[in-house]
Amino acid sequence: MALEEQIQEAVTAEVFDYLKPYLQRMVREYILLDRNQAFESLSVSRAFFDKNIKNKPQVKLAERKFPESDKVFYEPTELKKAILSLTKF
């Protein structure tokens, strides 16, 4: 019985490791991001995000708030478009 449990744990860990990048991609593309996820997904510091990105009009348009809440969420594709409009090539 113990061997069976160890095998199950090993398989579960292996499947999780395999699926983790796909799950992260799904979350980034299909679920709203909060401020922490937004600056982490952009690979910038919180201070840089707050100073240089958060208050830009393009980014403000991508914000979503629940009624009676100050918490801000971003739709990932809208945030991506806003960031692209702010960057230079």
Secondary structure, 3 states (H helix, E strand, C coil): CHHHHHHHHHHHHHHHHHHHHHHHHHHHHHCCEEHHHHHHHCCCCHHHHHHHHCCCHHHHCCEEECCCCCCEEECHHHHHHHHHHHCCC
